[in-house]
Amino acid sequence: MRDRNLSLRVQSGPRKPGACNFSKTCYLRAMASYIQAQNLALTFRPKNRDPVTALQGLDLEVGKGEFLSLVGPSGCGKSTFLNVLLGLLKPDGGDIRLDGKKITGPGQERAMVFQEFGLLPWRTVLANVELGLELKGVPASMRHQRSSELIKLVGLNGFEHHYPHELSGGMKQRVGLARALATDPDVLLMDEPFAALDAQTRDLMQLELLQIWDRAKKTVLFVTHSIEEAAYLSDRVIVLTARPGRTKSVIKINLPRPRDYEMRLTADFNDIKATIWNTLKEELIARTGYGA
């Protein structure tokens, strides 16, 4: 049997006082910790309905420049965590920090790319990309230059003056990515950005995202329900438990970069997918009872 340690490392288990969160090898301490969430908790309390605890005891660390994916059962708090990190939701307990500073609200160093695109239909591609810079008061000439560079980066040269209804789904997502990058954030948060795309376009966008990430040198947190997508894109994959969400396992993806589509056909890649699936399956069974 092939040694699976060549392609992945799984870090899991309870935390001991004074020990690393997930591994005796102290993997997370060995890398520069840029984003830190400790014992994070958040409960939604809607009127006239029972409270829903989305996160409870979530510990998570991300290195600067890392590409990290979050997978877990539906409703386990993946998107909630991104919104806490973005500063749109305030946790009930625990601590979350960026570069050592506590997050208390939105900041220019973080930007989100959504599944729904969120483009303004009355604005052209160029005007949509410029939006964040315009809100910051950046002069028109500088906005135009920066946005034009990003439109070229995401492969939309020649479409600057098109409107969203004239674009395909993949092209709209490229505009959303360029708009997020326009303000030059340090952290890019991506909430299932390719979920609405057809399979071929999704594969293409994954490859383009890796190329852009390599050039832009951003820290990326990527939420997805696709195990293959998480394994292909990431440096590490964090599997969350069923609600309330907390870290179940951290899977290190030891595959070379740059990555190409053919890598998905290798035995090592399939071993990684199987490890993520087997870890996630336990939570899916716990949540639904199916297969128990």
C-alpha positions as CSV (number, residue, x, y, z in Angstrom):
1,M,0.0,0.0,0.0
2,R,1.3,3.5,-0.9
3,D,2.3,5.8,2.0
4,R,-0.5,8.4,2.0
5,N,1.7,10.7,4.1
6,L,3.4,11.6,0.8
7,S,0.3,13.5,-0.2
8,L,-1.5,14.7,2.9
9,R,-1.4,15.1,6.6
10,V,-4.5,15.0,8.8
11,Q,-4.5,17.0,12.0
12,S,-7.3,16.4,14.4
13,G,-8.2,15.6,18.0
14,P,-8.9,17.4,21.3
15,R,-6.7,20.3,22.4
16,K,-4.5,19.8,25.4
17,P,-3.4,22.6,27.7
18,G,-0.3,24.2,26.2
19,A,-0.4,22.1,23.1
20,C,-1.1,23.1,19.5
21,N,-4.8,23.1,18.5
22,F,-4.6,20.2,16.0
23,S,-1.2,18.5,15.8
24,K,1.6,17.2,17.9
25,T,4.0,18.5,15.2
26,C,2.7,22.0,15.9
27,Y,2.2,22.7,12.2
28,L,0.2,25.8,12.8
29,R,2.9,27.4,15.0
30,A,5.5,26.7,12.4
31,M,3.8,28.9,9.9
32,A,3.2,32.6,10.3
33,S,-0.3,32.9,11.9
34,Y,-2.1,35.8,10.1
35,I,-5.7,35.1,11.0
36,Q,-6.6,33.6,14.4
37,A,-10.0,32.5,15.6
38,Q,-10.1,31.1,19.2
39,N,-13.1,29.5,20.9
40,L,-15.4,31.5,18.5
41,A,-19.2,31.3,19.2
42,L,-22.2,32.8,17.6
43,T,-25.9,32.2,18.1
44,F,-28.7,33.7,16.0
45,R,-31.8,34.7,18.1
46,P,-34.7,35.5,15.7
47,K,-37.9,36.9,17.1
48,N,-40.6,34.3,17.8
49,R,-38.3,31.4,16.9
50,D,-35.9,29.2,18.8
51,P,-32.2,30.4,18.8
52,V,-29.8,28.7,16.5
53,T,-26.2,28.2,17.5
54,A,-24.2,28.5,14.3
55,L,-20.6,28.3,15.8
56,Q,-19.4,27.0,19.1
57,G,-15.8,26.6,20.2
58,L,-14.3,27.2,16.7
59,D,-10.5,27.4,16.6
60,L,-8.8,28.2,13.3
61,E,-5.6,29.7,12.1
62,V,-4.5,30.9,8.7
63,G,-1.1,31.8,7.4
64,K,-0.4,34.9,5.4
65,G,-0.7,34.1,1.7
66,E,-2.3,30.8,2.3
67,F,-5.2,29.3,0.3
68,L,-7.5,27.6,2.8
69,S,-10.8,26.0,2.1
70,L,-13.7,25.3,4.5
71,V,-16.0,22.3,3.9
72,G,-18.7,20.9,6.1
73,P,-22.4,19.9,6.2
74,S,-25.0,22.4,5.1
75,G,-25.8,24.9,7.9
76,C,-22.6,24.2,9.8
77,G,-21.6,27.9,9.9
78,K,-19.1,28.2,7.0
79,S,-20.7,31.3,5.6
80,T,-21.4,32.6,9.1
81,F,-17.6,32.4,9.9
82,L,-16.8,34.4,6.7
83,N,-19.2,37.1,7.7
84,V,-17.6,37.3,11.2
85,L,-14.2,37.6,9.6
86,L,-15.5,40.2,7.2
87,G,-16.8,42.1,10.3
88,L,-20.5,42.0,9.4
89,L,-21.4,39.7,12.3
90,K,-20.2,40.1,15.9
91,P,-19.5,36.8,17.7
92,D,-21.1,36.1,21.1
93,G,-17.9,34.7,22.5
94,G,-14.3,34.0,21.7
95,D,-11.8,36.1,19.8
96,I,-11.0,36.7,16.1
97,R,-7.9,38.6,15.0
98,L,-6.2,39.7,11.7
99,D,-2.5,40.2,11.9
100,G,-2.8,40.4,15.7
101,K,-5.5,43.0,15.7
102,K,-9.0,42.2,17.0
103,I,-11.7,42.4,14.3
104,T,-14.5,44.7,15.4
105,G,-16.1,45.6,12.0
106,P,-15.5,45.8,8.3
107,G,-12.1,46.9,7.0
108,Q,-10.4,47.7,3.7
109,E,-8.0,44.8,4.2
110,R,-10.8,42.3,3.6
111,A,-13.1,41.7,0.6
112,M,-15.8,39.2,-0.3
113,V,-16.7,37.4,-3.5
114,F,-20.2,36.1,-3.4
115,Q,-22.0,33.3,-5.3
116,E,-24.7,35.6,-6.6
117,F,-22.2,38.0,-8.4
118,G,-23.9,41.1,-6.9
119,L,-23.1,43.3,-10.0
120,L,-25.1,46.5,-10.5
121,P,-27.0,46.0,-13.7
122,W,-26.9,49.7,-14.7
123,R,-23.1,49.8,-14.5
124,T,-20.7,48.5,-17.1
125,V,-18.0,46.0,-16.4
126,L,-15.5,48.8,-15.9
127,A,-17.9,50.8,-13.7
128,N,-18.7,47.7,-11.5
129,V,-15.0,47.0,-11.0
130,E,-14.4,50.7,-10.1
131,L,-17.2,50.8,-7.5
132,G,-15.1,50.2,-4.4
133,L,-12.5,52.7,-5.5
134,E,-15.2,55.2,-6.2
135,L,-16.6,54.8,-2.7
136,K,-13.1,55.4,-1.3
137,G,-12.9,58.6,-3.2
138,V,-10.1,57.5,-5.5
139,P,-9.7,60.0,-8.5
140,A,-11.3,58.9,-11.7
141,S,-8.0,58.5,-13.6
142,M,-6.5,56.2,-11.0
143,R,-9.8,54.2,-10.7
144,H,-9.8,53.7,-14.5
145,Q,-6.1,52.6,-14.6
146,R,-6.4,50.2,-11.7
147,S,-9.7,48.7,-12.9
148,S,-8.4,48.3,-16.5
149,E,-5.4,46.4,-15.1
150,L,-7.7,44.0,-13.2
151,I,-10.0,43.5,-16.1
152,K,-7.0,42.4,-18.1
153,L,-5.9,40.1,-15.2
154,V,-9.2,38.3,-15.1
155,G,-9.3,37.9,-18.9
156,L,-12.1,40.3,-19.8
157,N,-10.2,42.6,-22.2
158,G,-12.6,44.1,-24.7
159,F,-15.6,43.8,-22.4
160,E,-15.0,46.9,-20.3
161,H,-18.2,48.7,-21.7
162,H,-20.5,45.7,-21.6
163,Y,-23.3,45.4,-19.1
164,P,-23.9,42.4,-16.8
165,H,-26.9,41.1,-18.8
166,E,-24.5,40.8,-21.8
167,L,-22.1,38.5,-19.9
168,S,-22.0,34.7,-19.2
169,G,-22.0,33.4,-15.7
170,G,-18.3,32.9,-15.7
171,M,-17.7,36.4,-17.0
172,K,-19.9,37.9,-14.3
173,Q,-17.9,36.0,-11.7
174,R,-14.6,37.3,-13.2
175,V,-16.0,40.9,-12.8
176,G,-16.9,40.1,-9.1
177,L,-13.4,38.9,-8.5
178,A,-11.8,41.9,-10.2
179,R,-14.1,44.2,-8.1
180,A,-13.0,42.5,-4.9
181,L,-9.3,42.8,-5.9
182,A,-9.7,46.5,-6.9
183,T,-9.3,47.9,-3.4
184,D,-6.2,45.7,-2.9
185,P,-7.4,43.7,0.1
186,D,-5.0,41.5,2.0
187,V,-7.6,38.8,2.5
188,L,-10.0,37.5,-0.1
189,L,-13.1,35.7,1.3
190,M,-15.0,33.6,-1.3
191,D,-18.4,32.1,-0.4
192,E,-19.1,29.3,-3.0
193,P,-18.2,31.7,-5.8
194,F,-18.5,29.0,-8.5
195,A,-21.5,27.0,-7.3
196,A,-23.9,28.5,-9.9
197,L,-21.6,27.8,-12.9
198,D,-21.7,24.9,-15.3
199,A,-19.1,22.2,-14.8
200,Q,-16.8,23.2,-17.6
201,T,-16.9,26.9,-16.7
202,R,-16.3,26.0,-13.0
203,D,-13.2,24.0,-13.9
204,L,-11.9,26.9,-16.0
205,M,-12.6,29.4,-13.2
206,Q,-10.7,27.3,-10.7
207,L,-7.6,27.3,-12.9
208,E,-7.9,31.0,-13.4
209,L,-8.3,31.7,-9.7
210,L,-5.1,29.8,-8.9
211,Q,-3.2,31.8,-11.5
212,I,-4.6,35.1,-10.1
213,W,-3.9,34.0,-6.5
214,D,-0.3,33.2,-7.5
215,R,0.2,36.7,-9.0
216,A,-1.8,38.7,-6.5
217,K,-0.3,37.0,-3.4
218,K,-3.5,37.3,-1.3
219,T,-4.7,35.2,1.7
220,V,-7.8,33.3,0.5
221,L,-10.5,31.7,2.6
222,F,-12.8,29.7,0.3
223,V,-16.1,28.1,1.2
224,T,-17.3,25.2,-1.0
225,H,-19.4,22.0,-0.9
226,S,-17.2,20.4,-3.5
227,I,-14.5,18.1,-2.1
228,E,-12.7,18.0,-5.4
229,E,-12.6,21.8,-5.6
230,A,-11.3,22.2,-2.1
231,A,-8.5,19.6,-2.7
232,Y,-7.5,21.1,-6.0
233,L,-7.3,24.7,-4.9
234,S,-6.1,24.6,-1.3
235,D,-2.9,24.5,0.8
236,R,-5.1,23.1,3.6
237,V,-8.7,22.0,3.9
238,I,-10.6,22.5,7.2
239,V,-13.5,20.1,7.8
240,L,-16.1,21.6,10.1
241,T,-18.5,19.6,12.3
242,A,-22.3,19.6,11.9
243,R,-24.0,22.6,13.5
244,P,-22.8,24.1,15.7
245,G,-19.6,24.4,13.6
246,R,-16.2,23.9,15.0
247,T,-13.0,22.5,13.5
248,K,-13.1,18.7,13.2
249,S,-9.9,18.1,11.1
250,V,-7.2,20.0,9.2
251,I,-6.0,18.3,6.1
252,K,-2.7,19.5,4.6
253,I,-2.6,19.2,0.8
254,N,0.9,18.3,-0.1
255,L,0.6,18.5,-3.9
256,P,3.0,20.6,-6.0
257,R,2.1,24.0,-7.5
258,P,1.3,25.2,-10.0
259,R,-1.5,22.7,-10.4
260,D,-3.1,21.6,-13.6
261,Y,-6.3,19.8,-14.4
262,E,-4.5,16.5,-15.1
263,M,-3.4,16.4,-11.4
264,R,-7.0,15.5,-10.6
265,L,-6.5,12.2,-12.3
266,T,-3.6,11.0,-10.1
267,A,-3.9,8.4,-7.3
268,D,-2.5,10.9,-4.7
269,F,-5.3,13.4,-5.5
270,N,-7.9,10.7,-5.2
271,D,-6.5,9.6,-1.8
272,I,-6.9,13.2,-0.6
273,K,-10.5,13.4,-1.8
274,A,-11.2,10.1,0.0
275,T,-9.7,11.4,3.2
276,I,-11.8,14.6,3.1
277,W,-14.9,12.6,2.3
278,N,-14.4,10.0,5.0
279,T,-13.9,12.8,7.6
280,L,-17.0,14.8,6.3
281,K,-19.1,11.6,6.0
282,E,-19.1,11.2,9.8
283,E,-20.6,14.6,10.2
284,L,-23.2,14.1,7.5
285,I,-24.3,10.9,9.2
286,A,-24.4,12.6,12.6
287,R,-26.5,15.4,11.1
288,T,-29.0,13.4,9.1
289,G,-28.8,9.9,10.5
290,Y,-28.5,8.5,6.9
291,G,-26.2,5.6,6.7
292,A,-25.9,5.1,10.4
